[in-house]
Amino acid sequence: MKFRLFSACFCFLDKISPKNSSLEFKEELLKKILKRYWPYIKEYKFEYFLVLVGIIFTVSATTATAHIMKPLMDEMFIEKKEEMLYYIPLGLVVIYFFKSAGRYIQSVFMNYIGQHIITRFREILLEKIINLDMTFLYINRSGELISRVTNDIERIRYFVSNMLPELFRESLTVIALIGYVIYLNPLLAFYSLVVLPVVVYPIILIGKKLKKYSLRSQEKNADVVSRLTEVFNNSEIIKANATQRFELGRFSVQNWQFFKINMKSVYVGDIVSPMMEIVGALGLAAVIFVGGKEVYDGRMSVGEFTAFITAVGLVFQPIRRISSIYSKIQDAVAASERVFELLDRENRIIDGIKVLEEDITHIEFKHVKLKYDDSYALDDVSIDIKQGENIALVGDSGGGKSTFINMLLRFYDPDSGEVLVNGTNIKEFSQDSLKHHISLVTQRIYIFQDTLAANVAYGQEEIDEAKVIEALKLADAYEFAASLENGIYTKMEEYGSNLSGGQRQRIAIARAIYKHASLLLFDEATSALDNESEKRIQNALHEYTKDKITITIAHRLSTIESADKILVMQKGKIIASGNHAELLESSDVYQKLAGRFES
């Protein structure tokens, strides 16, 4: 019913609007908003029923406000019926009671629906983003993604909670009042309502312009959020280089560009209301002139004329609101496009259906190739790794070491070749079950705003205190953890700023140990530790990792000397492999790297 009413109202706009505007309005508004939101909206049938009750109360009361003018003038003032002195005031009280009750019911339940839908939308959008492939997450700024989850979603909430019910209510009000004025005097109704096309045509033109400005505003808002995110994430380097003024200048440029775009929307959007006032005044003047003649000629009573002019005056109020809503809908359309663009995006990494239940005991790369832009990150890589082996990856920056590890995490899939886990193509496993068996420690340490124990047991609902302590001891972290104010239950600050770099790195290693995975991936995992601390951790891990596969990226000789096999990587290829002693004799590239490690 609701959508049919909207369509009926928009058909009128279609007839007097330019062809392109009509198509754009219908396609973008009806299909991209109402149709896309309908699966969510239809779940709130009971709440919408109450909203409908509230709207009926409001519309009926508004029409009754005009209708009561007829007995007020004819029977109370002209005929001077005494009982009307009681009925009319009582009637007005009843009318406004129903109107107020209707508005309250509508407002409460529409806000409930809007807030509930958007709360779900935030979760849906975040779930979509964090499950997209790493390529998408790498190339999109965090500020851009934050803006979509916060700013764009808030604009949609305003549409669902405010604009949608208002549009429905005001459309019903216009239809009811137009029907009433036609019932009172069809001829006078024709003259009074002929101004409607004059009002609607420019509103549609304005709406097109507002949508363009709204889209630019949301994009610029994302730029502002991105700049702020970058400033706060890099505050240490900004202060170290005394570049506060430089960063403020860069922020200021985007901030004032955002201001200018928003003001353009204000200049265009706010012209609708005064334009409606002027056109409404012209229409009202015409009604008074034509209606006055009808009264003079005896074809209309004073009460009928008063009721008519009241109804016509009331018609222009909801029309003015509809025009304002239509202008703001362009904002919601632009926000919706950005949100649904993300929700409709297909993941490059397709999840498998097999569940990896056993430990990872065998990894094989078979002629794996992966290309970034015009160069190969991995170029015909083949290697066989078995349980208990400790593999080290060395080579110059850009040689493909991190990509090698990322393939095992399925951050990327090979362009050609296969990665096999326990003899099965890695693509066949579900990503959750695969990553359950993998622990990763990188040189970039991630500390969450939670207790130290929760950081070690990250992702677990229940924390096993004994396992946390064991992991901390193996990572040479228990001594400092126990000395904290609340021990292992001390709350970590943002980015772990209440810990030193070495302490943060130990926590990350403890997290990997706590997971008790069968495949350990270390990417410069001990880069922030001194030599003594690194030796203690290596000695502790030696026994722990003897039945696991360990793959380590390192630039320290002490880290790779004990590796069972060292892979020397250059430009995406494995150019040499063997243990430390073998490579010193057989590989010139490794000899240079080893000399660099020692220095």
C-alpha positions as CSV (number, residue, x, y, z in Angstrom):
1,M,0.0,0.0,0.0
2,K,2.7,2.4,1.0
3,F,4.8,1.9,-2.2
4,R,1.6,2.2,-4.4
5,L,0.8,5.5,-2.8
6,F,4.4,6.8,-3.3
7,S,4.2,5.7,-7.0
8,A,0.9,7.4,-7.5
9,C,2.3,10.7,-6.1
10,F,5.5,10.4,-8.2
11,C,3.4,9.7,-11.4
12,F,2.1,13.3,-11.0
13,L,5.6,14.6,-10.8
14,D,6.6,12.5,-13.8
15,K,4.0,14.1,-16.1
16,I,5.3,17.6,-15.4
17,S,9.0,16.8,-15.1
18,P,11.7,16.5,-17.8
19,K,12.2,13.1,-19.2
20,N,15.6,12.5,-17.8
21,S,14.6,13.8,-14.4
22,S,11.7,11.5,-14.2
23,L,13.7,8.4,-15.1
24,E,16.5,9.4,-12.7
25,F,14.0,10.1,-9.9
26,K,12.1,6.8,-10.3
27,E,15.2,4.6,-10.9
28,E,17.3,6.0,-8.2
29,L,14.7,6.8,-5.5
30,L,12.2,4.0,-5.9
31,K,14.5,1.2,-7.0
32,K,17.7,2.0,-5.2
33,I,16.2,3.1,-1.9
34,L,12.7,1.7,-1.4
35,K,13.4,-1.6,-3.2
36,R,16.8,-2.1,-1.5
37,Y,15.5,-1.2,2.0
38,W,12.2,-3.2,1.6
39,P,13.7,-6.6,2.8
40,Y,14.7,-4.8,6.0
41,I,11.6,-2.6,6.4
42,K,9.1,-5.5,5.9
43,E,10.3,-7.1,9.1
44,Y,8.7,-4.4,11.2
45,K,5.0,-5.1,10.2
46,F,3.6,-4.4,13.7
47,E,5.6,-1.2,14.2
48,Y,4.6,0.0,10.8
49,F,0.9,-0.8,11.6
50,L,1.2,1.5,14.6
51,V,2.9,4.1,12.5
52,L,0.0,3.9,10.0
53,V,-2.4,4.4,12.9
54,G,-0.5,7.5,13.9
55,I,-0.5,8.8,10.4
56,I,-4.2,8.2,10.0
57,F,-4.9,10.1,13.2
58,T,-2.7,13.0,12.0
59,V,-4.1,13.2,8.5
60,S,-7.7,12.9,9.7
61,A,-7.2,15.6,12.3
62,T,-5.6,17.9,9.7
63,T,-8.6,17.5,7.4
64,A,-11.0,17.9,10.3
65,T,-9.2,21.2,11.2
66,A,-10.4,22.6,7.8
67,H,-13.8,21.0,8.0
68,I,-14.6,22.5,11.4
69,M,-14.3,26.0,9.9
70,K,-17.6,25.6,8.1
71,P,-19.8,25.1,11.3
72,L,-17.7,27.7,13.1
73,M,-18.5,30.4,10.6
74,D,-22.0,29.4,9.4
75,E,-23.6,28.0,12.5
76,M,-21.7,29.6,15.3
77,F,-21.1,33.2,14.0
78,I,-23.8,33.7,11.4
79,E,-26.7,31.5,12.6
80,K,-25.5,32.0,16.2
81,K,-26.5,28.5,17.4
82,E,-25.7,28.5,21.1
83,E,-24.8,24.8,21.4
84,M,-21.9,25.5,18.9
85,L,-20.2,27.5,21.7
86,Y,-19.6,24.1,23.4
87,Y,-19.3,21.8,20.4
88,I,-16.7,23.7,18.4
89,P,-14.2,24.2,21.2
90,L,-14.6,20.6,22.3
91,G,-14.2,19.5,18.7
92,L,-11.0,21.5,18.4
93,V,-9.6,19.9,21.6
94,V,-10.5,16.4,20.3
95,I,-9.0,17.1,16.9
96,Y,-5.7,18.3,18.3
97,F,-5.6,15.5,20.8
98,F,-5.8,12.9,18.0
99,K,-3.3,14.9,15.9
100,S,-0.8,15.1,18.8
101,A,-1.3,11.4,19.7
102,G,-0.8,10.4,16.1
103,R,2.4,12.4,15.7
104,Y,3.8,10.9,18.9
105,I,3.0,7.3,17.9
106,Q,4.4,7.9,14.5
107,S,7.6,9.6,15.7
108,V,8.3,7.0,18.4
109,F,7.9,3.9,16.3
110,M,9.5,5.3,13.1
111,N,12.5,6.3,15.2
112,Y,12.6,2.8,16.6
113,I,12.4,1.2,13.2
114,G,15.1,3.6,11.8
115,Q,17.5,3.2,14.7
116,H,17.0,-0.6,14.7
117,I,17.6,-0.9,10.9
118,I,20.6,1.3,10.9
119,T,22.1,-0.4,14.0
120,R,21.9,-3.7,12.0
121,F,23.2,-1.9,8.8
122,R,26.3,-0.8,10.6
123,E,27.0,-4.4,11.6
124,I,26.2,-5.7,8.1
125,L,28.5,-3.1,6.5
126,L,31.4,-3.7,8.9
127,E,31.0,-7.5,8.4
128,K,31.1,-7.0,4.7
129,I,34.2,-4.8,4.8
130,I,36.3,-6.9,7.2
131,N,35.5,-10.0,5.1
132,L,36.5,-8.5,1.8
133,D,39.9,-9.4,0.3
134,M,43.0,-7.7,1.6
135,T,43.6,-6.1,-1.8
136,F,40.4,-4.0,-1.2
137,L,41.5,-3.2,2.4
138,Y,45.0,-2.1,1.2
139,I,43.9,0.2,-1.5
140,N,41.0,1.9,0.4
141,R,41.8,4.4,3.0
142,S,40.7,3.6,6.5
143,G,39.1,7.1,6.8
144,E,37.0,6.4,3.7
145,L,35.7,3.1,5.1
146,I,35.0,4.7,8.6
147,S,33.1,7.5,6.8
148,R,30.9,4.9,5.1
149,V,30.1,3.0,8.3
150,T,29.4,6.2,10.3
151,N,28.5,9.3,8.2
152,D,26.8,7.5,5.3
153,I,24.9,5.2,7.6
154,E,23.7,8.2,9.7
155,R,22.3,9.9,6.5
156,I,20.4,6.7,5.7
157,R,19.1,6.6,9.3
158,Y,17.7,10.1,8.8
159,F,16.0,8.9,5.7
160,V,14.4,5.8,7.2
161,S,13.5,7.4,10.6
162,N,12.4,10.9,9.4
163,M,12.0,11.4,5.7
164,L,10.2,8.2,4.8
165,P,7.4,8.5,7.3
166,E,7.1,12.3,6.7
167,L,6.9,11.7,2.9
168,F,4.1,9.1,3.5
169,R,2.2,11.2,6.0
170,E,2.5,14.4,4.0
171,S,1.5,12.6,0.8
172,L,-1.6,11.2,2.5
173,T,-2.4,14.7,3.9
174,V,-2.1,16.3,0.5
175,I,-4.4,13.7,-1.1
176,A,-7.0,14.0,1.8
177,L,-7.0,17.8,1.6
178,I,-7.2,17.9,-2.2
179,G,-10.1,15.4,-2.1
180,Y,-11.8,17.6,0.5
181,V,-11.4,20.9,-1.5
182,I,-12.7,19.2,-4.6
183,Y,-15.7,17.9,-2.6
184,L,-16.4,21.5,-1.4
185,N,-16.1,23.2,-4.7
186,P,-14.6,21.5,-7.8
187,L,-14.4,24.6,-9.9
188,L,-12.6,26.7,-7.2
189,A,-10.4,23.7,-6.5
190,F,-9.2,23.7,-10.1
191,Y,-8.2,27.3,-10.0
192,S,-6.5,26.9,-6.6
193,L,-4.5,23.8,-7.4
194,V,-3.3,24.8,-10.9
195,V,-0.2,26.3,-9.3
196,L,1.0,22.8,-8.2
197,P,2.9,22.1,-11.4
198,V,4.6,25.5,-11.2
199,V,5.9,24.4,-7.7
200,V,6.9,20.8,-8.5
201,Y,8.9,21.5,-11.7
202,P,11.7,23.6,-10.3
203,I,11.8,21.3,-7.2
204,I,12.8,18.4,-9.4
205,L,15.5,20.4,-11.1
206,I,16.9,21.5,-7.7
207,G,16.8,17.9,-6.5
208,K,19.1,16.8,-9.4
209,K,21.7,19.5,-8.4
210,L,21.4,18.6,-4.7
211,K,22.2,14.9,-5.4
212,K,25.4,15.9,-7.1
213,Y,26.5,18.2,-4.3
214,S,25.5,15.6,-1.7
215,L,27.7,12.9,-3.3
216,R,30.6,15.4,-3.5
217,S,30.0,16.3,0.2
218,Q,30.1,12.7,1.3
219,E,33.3,12.0,-0.7
220,K,35.0,15.1,0.8
221,N,33.8,14.1,4.3
222,A,35.7,10.8,3.8
223,D,38.8,12.8,2.8
224,V,38.5,14.8,6.1
225,V,38.1,11.6,8.2
226,S,41.1,10.0,6.3
227,R,43.3,13.0,7.0
228,L,42.3,13.0,10.7
229,T,42.9,9.2,11.0
230,E,46.4,9.7,9.4
231,V,47.2,12.5,11.8
232,F,46.2,10.6,14.9
233,N,47.8,7.4,13.8
234,N,51.1,9.2,13.1
235,S,51.2,11.7,15.9
236,E,54.6,10.4,17.1
237,I,56.4,11.1,13.8
238,I,54.5,14.4,13.4
239,K,55.8,15.6,16.8
240,A,59.3,14.2,16.2
241,N,59.5,16.3,13.0
242,A,57.7,19.3,14.3
243,T,55.3,19.2,11.4
244,Q,52.1,20.1,13.3
245,R,51.7,23.3,11.2
246,F,52.3,21.4,8.0
247,E,49.6,18.8,8.9
248,L,47.2,21.5,10.0
249,G,47.6,23.2,6.7
250,R,46.9,20.0,4.8
251,F,43.8,19.4,6.9
252,S,42.7,23.0,6.6
253,V,42.6,22.7,2.8
254,Q,40.2,19.7,2.8
255,N,38.2,21.1,5.8
256,W,37.4,24.3,3.9
257,Q,36.7,22.5,0.7
258,F,34.1,20.4,2.7
259,F,32.7,23.7,4.0
260,K,32.3,25.2,0.4
261,I,30.6,22.0,-0.9
262,N,28.2,22.0,2.0
263,M,27.3,25.7,1.5
264,K,26.5,25.0,-2.2
265,S,24.0,22.5,-1.0
266,V,22.6,25.0,1.5
267,Y,22.3,27.8,-1.2
268,V,20.4,25.5,-3.6
269,G,18.4,23.5,-1.0
270,D,17.2,26.4,1.1
271,I,15.7,28.2,-1.9
272,V,12.9,25.7,-2.0
273,S,11.1,27.0,1.2
274,P,11.0,30.7,0.2
275,M,10.0,29.7,-3.3
276,M,7.1,27.7,-1.9
277,E,6.0,30.6,0.3
278,I,5.9,33.0,-2.7
279,V,4.0,30.5,-4.9
280,G,1.7,29.6,-2.0
281,A,0.9,33.3,-1.4
282,L,0.1,33.7,-5.1
283,G,-2.2,30.7,-5.1
284,L,-3.9,31.9,-1.9
285,A,-4.5,35.3,-3.4
286,A,-6.1,33.8,-6.4
287,V,-8.4,31.6,-4.2
288,I,-9.5,34.6,-2.1
289,F,-10.3,36.6,-5.3
290,V,-12.3,33.8,-7.1
291,G,-13.8,32.5,-3.8
292,G,-14.9,36.0,-2.7
293,K,-16.8,36.4,-6.0
294,E,-18.5,33.0,-5.3
295,V,-19.6,34.2,-1.9
296,Y,-20.8,37.6,-3.3
297,D,-22.8,35.8,-5.9
298,G,-24.4,33.5,-3.3
299,R,-23.0,30.3,-4.8
300,M,-21.0,29.6,-1.7
301,S,-21.6,30.2,2.0
302,V,-19.1,32.0,4.2
303,G,-18.5,28.8,6.2
304,E,-17.8,26.8,3.1
305,F,-15.4,29.5,1.8
306,T,-13.6,29.6,5.2
307,A,-13.3,25.8,5.2
308,F,-12.1,25.8,1.6
309,I,-9.4,28.5,2.1
310,T,-8.3,26.7,5.3
311,A,-7.9,23.4,3.5
312,V,-6.1,25.1,0.6
313,G,-3.8,26.8,3.0
314,L,-3.2,23.5,4.8
315,V,-2.4,21.8,1.4
316,F,0.6,24.0,0.8
317,Q,2.2,23.1,4.1
318,P,2.6,19.4,3.4
319,I,3.6,20.2,-0.2
320,R,6.3,22.5,1.1
321,R,7.5,19.7,3.4
322,I,7.4,17.2,0.6
323,S,9.5,19.5,-1.5
324,S,12.0,19.9,1.3
325,I,12.0,16.1,1.8
326,Y,12.6,15.5,-1.9
327,S,15.6,17.8,-1.8
328,K,17.0,15.9,1.2
329,I,16.3,12.5,-0.3
330,Q,19.0,13.2,-2.8
331,D,21.4,13.2,0.1
332,A,20.1,9.8,1.2
333,V,20.3,8.5,-2.4
334,A,24.0,9.5,-2.6
335,A,24.7,7.9,0.7
336,S,22.8,4.7,-0.2
337,E,24.8,4.4,-3.5
338,R,28.0,4.5,-1.5
339,V,26.8,1.9,1.0
340,F,25.3,-0.5,-1.5
341,E,28.3,-0.2,-3.6
342,L,30.2,-1.9,-0.8
343,L,27.5,-4.4,0.0
344,D,27.3,-5.4,-3.6
345,R,31.0,-5.8,-4.0
346,E,32.2,-9.3,-4.7
347,N,35.0,-10.8,-2.8
348,R,38.0,-11.8,-4.9
349,I,38.8,-14.6,-2.3
350,I,36.1,-17.2,-2.6
351,D,35.7,-19.2,0.6
352,G,36.0,-23.0,0.4
353,I,33.6,-25.5,2.0
354,K,36.0,-28.1,3.4
355,V,36.8,-27.8,7.1
356,L,40.5,-28.3,8.0
357,E,40.3,-30.3,11.2
358,E,43.7,-31.8,11.5
359,D,46.9,-29.9,12.2
360,I,48.9,-28.6,9.2
361,T,51.6,-31.1,8.6
362,H,52.5,-30.5,5.0
363,I,52.7,-27.4,2.8
364,E,53.5,-27.4,-0.9
365,F,53.8,-24.5,-3.4
366,K,53.5,-25.8,-7.0
367,H,54.6,-23.3,-9.6
368,V,52.9,-20.5,-7.9
369,K,52.7,-17.1,-9.7
370,L,51.2,-13.9,-8.5
371,K,51.4,-10.6,-10.3
372,Y,51.1,-7.1,-8.9
373,D,50.5,-4.5,-11.7
374,D,53.4,-5.2,-14.1
375,S,55.8,-7.2,-11.9
376,Y,55.7,-10.6,-10.3
377,A,55.5,-10.8,-6.5
378,L,55.9,-14.5,-6.8
379,D,57.3,-16.1,-10.0
380,D,57.1,-19.9,-10.4
381,V,57.7,-20.7,-6.7
382,S,57.8,-24.4,-5.8
383,I,58.7,-25.6,-2.4
384,D,57.8,-28.6,-0.1
385,I,57.6,-28.0,3.7
386,K,56.9,-30.7,6.2
387,Q,55.9,-30.9,9.9
388,G,58.7,-29.9,12.3
389,E,60.7,-27.9,9.8
390,N,61.9,-24.4,10.5
391,I,62.0,-22.4,7.3
392,A,63.6,-18.9,7.0
393,L,62.9,-16.5,4.2
394,V,65.7,-13.9,3.3
395,G,66.2,-11.4,0.6
396,D,66.1,-7.8,-0.4
397,S,62.9,-5.8,0.1
398,G,60.3,-6.5,-2.6
399,G,61.7,-10.0,-3.1
400,G,58.3,-11.7,-2.3
401,K,58.9,-12.9,1.3
402,S,55.8,-11.3,2.8
403,T,53.7,-12.4,-0.2
404,F,54.8,-15.9,0.4
405,I,53.4,-15.8,3.9
406,N,50.3,-13.9,2.7
407,M,49.5,-16.8,0.3
408,L,49.2,-19.2,3.2
409,L,46.8,-16.8,5.0
410,R,44.8,-16.5,1.7
411,F,45.2,-12.7,1.6
412,Y,45.8,-13.4,-2.1
413,D,45.2,-16.3,-4.4
414,P,47.7,-17.3,-7.0
415,D,47.2,-16.3,-10.6
416,S,48.5,-19.7,-11.6
417,G,49.8,-22.7,-9.7
418,E,48.6,-24.2,-6.5
419,V,49.2,-23.9,-2.7
420,L,48.5,-27.2,-1.1
421,V,47.9,-27.8,2.6
422,N,48.0,-31.5,3.7
423,G,47.8,-32.4,0.0
424,T,44.6,-30.3,-0.6
425,N,44.4,-27.1,-2.5
426,I,44.1,-24.3,0.0
427,K,41.2,-22.8,-1.8
428,E,39.0,-25.8,-0.9
429,F,39.2,-25.0,2.8
430,S,37.0,-22.5,4.6
431,Q,39.1,-19.5,5.7
432,D,38.0,-19.7,9.3
433,S,39.1,-23.4,9.7
434,L,42.4,-22.7,7.9
435,K,43.3,-19.7,10.0
436,H,42.4,-21.6,13.1
437,H,45.6,-23.5,12.6
438,I,47.9,-20.5,11.8
439,S,49.5,-18.0,14.1
440,L,51.0,-14.8,12.7
441,V,53.4,-12.3,14.2
442,T,54.4,-9.3,12.2
443,Q,56.8,-6.4,12.8
444,R,53.7,-4.2,13.1
445,I,52.2,-5.1,16.5
446,Y,48.5,-4.9,17.1
447,I,47.5,-4.2,20.7
448,F,43.8,-3.8,21.5
449,Q,42.2,-1.7,24.2
450,D,41.6,-4.6,26.5
451,T,43.4,-6.4,29.3
452,L,46.9,-7.8,28.6
453,A,45.4,-11.3,29.2
454,A,42.6,-10.7,26.6
455,N,45.3,-9.5,24.1
456,V,47.2,-12.8,24.6
457,A,44.0,-14.8,24.3
458,Y,42.7,-12.6,21.5
459,G,39.4,-13.8,19.9
460,Q,38.5,-16.2,22.8
461,E,35.3,-15.7,24.8
462,E,36.8,-17.4,27.9
463,I,40.4,-16.7,28.9
464,D,42.5,-19.7,30.2
465,E,44.7,-17.9,32.8
466,A,47.1,-20.8,33.0
467,K,47.6,-20.9,29.2
468,V,48.1,-17.1,29.2
469,I,50.8,-17.3,31.9
470,E,52.5,-20.2,30.0
471,A,52.5,-18.3,26.7
472,L,53.9,-15.2,28.4
473,K,56.7,-17.2,30.0
474,L,57.6,-18.7,26.6
475,A,57.6,-15.2,25.1
476,D,59.9,-13.9,27.9
477,A,57.0,-11.6,28.9
478,Y,55.7,-12.9,32.2
479,E,58.1,-11.0,34.4
480,F,57.2,-7.5,33.1
481,A,53.5,-8.5,32.9
482,A,53.4,-9.6,36.5
483,S,54.9,-6.3,37.6
484,L,52.1,-4.2,36.1
485,E,49.6,-2.6,38.4
486,N,46.9,-5.3,37.8
487,G,49.2,-8.0,36.5
488,I,48.0,-9.7,33.4
489,Y,44.6,-8.0,33.8
490,T,46.0,-4.5,33.4
491,K,44.1,-2.6,30.7
492,M,46.1,-1.8,27.6
493,E,45.9,1.7,26.2
494,E,45.3,2.5,22.5
495,Y,48.0,0.9,20.4
496,G,49.6,-0.5,23.6
497,S,51.1,3.0,24.4
498,N,51.6,2.0,28.0
499,L,54.1,-0.7,26.9
500,S,57.6,-0.4,25.3
501,G,58.2,-1.6,21.7
502,G,59.9,-4.8,23.0
503,Q,57.1,-5.5,25.4
504,R,54.4,-5.1,22.7
505,Q,56.4,-7.5,20.5
506,R,56.6,-10.1,23.3
507,I,52.8,-9.8,23.8
508,A,52.3,-10.5,20.1
509,I,54.6,-13.6,20.3
510,A,52.7,-14.8,23.4
511,R,49.4,-14.4,21.4
512,A,50.7,-16.7,18.7
513,I,51.8,-19.3,21.3
514,Y,48.5,-19.2,23.1
515,K,46.7,-20.0,19.9
516,H,48.7,-23.3,19.8
517,A,48.6,-23.4,16.0
518,S,50.4,-25.9,13.9
519,L,51.8,-23.3,11.5
520,L,53.7,-20.3,12.9
521,L,54.4,-17.3,10.7
522,F,57.0,-14.8,11.9
523,D,57.5,-11.6,9.9
524,E,60.4,-9.8,11.6
525,A,58.8,-10.9,14.9
526,T,61.8,-10.1,17.1
527,S,63.0,-6.9,15.4
528,A,62.2,-4.7,18.5
529,L,64.1,-7.1,20.9
530,D,67.7,-7.0,22.0
531,N,69.9,-9.9,21.3
532,E,69.7,-11.4,24.7
533,S,65.9,-11.3,24.8
534,E,65.8,-12.8,21.3
535,K,68.0,-15.7,22.4
536,R,65.9,-16.4,25.4
537,I,62.7,-16.5,23.3
538,Q,64.4,-18.7,20.6
539,N,65.5,-21.2,23.2
540,A,62.0,-21.3,24.8
541,L,60.4,-21.7,21.4
542,H,62.8,-24.4,20.2
543,E,61.1,-27.1,22.2
544,Y,57.6,-25.6,21.6
545,T,57.9,-25.6,17.8
546,K,59.6,-29.0,17.2
547,D,56.2,-30.6,16.0
548,K,55.1,-27.5,14.1
549,I,55.9,-25.8,10.8
550,T,57.7,-22.5,11.4
551,I,58.2,-19.9,8.6
552,T,60.3,-16.9,9.5
553,I,61.1,-13.7,7.7
554,A,64.2,-12.2,9.3
555,H,67.1,-9.8,8.8
556,R,69.2,-11.0,11.7
557,L,71.7,-13.7,11.4
558,S,70.9,-15.0,14.8
559,T,67.3,-15.6,13.8
560,I,68.1,-17.8,10.7
561,E,71.3,-19.6,11.6
562,S,69.4,-22.4,13.3
563,A,66.8,-22.8,10.5
564,D,66.5,-26.2,8.8
565,K,66.2,-24.6,5.4
566,I,66.7,-21.0,4.3
567,L,65.0,-19.8,1.1
568,V,66.8,-16.9,-0.7
569,M,64.2,-14.8,-2.6
570,Q,64.8,-12.2,-5.3
571,K,62.2,-10.6,-7.5
572,G,59.6,-13.2,-6.6
573,K,61.8,-16.2,-7.2
574,I,63.6,-18.7,-4.9
575,I,67.1,-18.4,-6.3
576,A,68.8,-20.6,-3.6
577,S,67.9,-22.9,-0.7
578,G,69.8,-24.8,2.0
579,N,71.0,-24.4,5.5
580,H,73.2,-21.5,6.6
581,A,76.5,-23.4,6.1
582,E,75.5,-24.7,2.6
583,L,74.4,-21.3,1.4
584,L,77.5,-19.6,2.6
585,E,79.4,-21.9,0.2
586,S,77.0,-22.0,-2.7
587,S,75.2,-18.6,-3.0
588,D,76.9,-15.3,-3.6
589,V,73.6,-13.5,-2.9
590,Y,73.3,-15.2,0.5
591,Q,76.9,-14.4,1.3
592,K,76.2,-10.7,0.7
593,L,73.0,-10.9,2.8
594,A,74.8,-12.7,5.6
595,G,77.5,-10.1,5.7
596,R,74.8,-7.4,5.9
597,F,73.1,-9.3,8.7
598,E,76.3,-9.5,10.7
599,S,77.0,-5.8,10.3
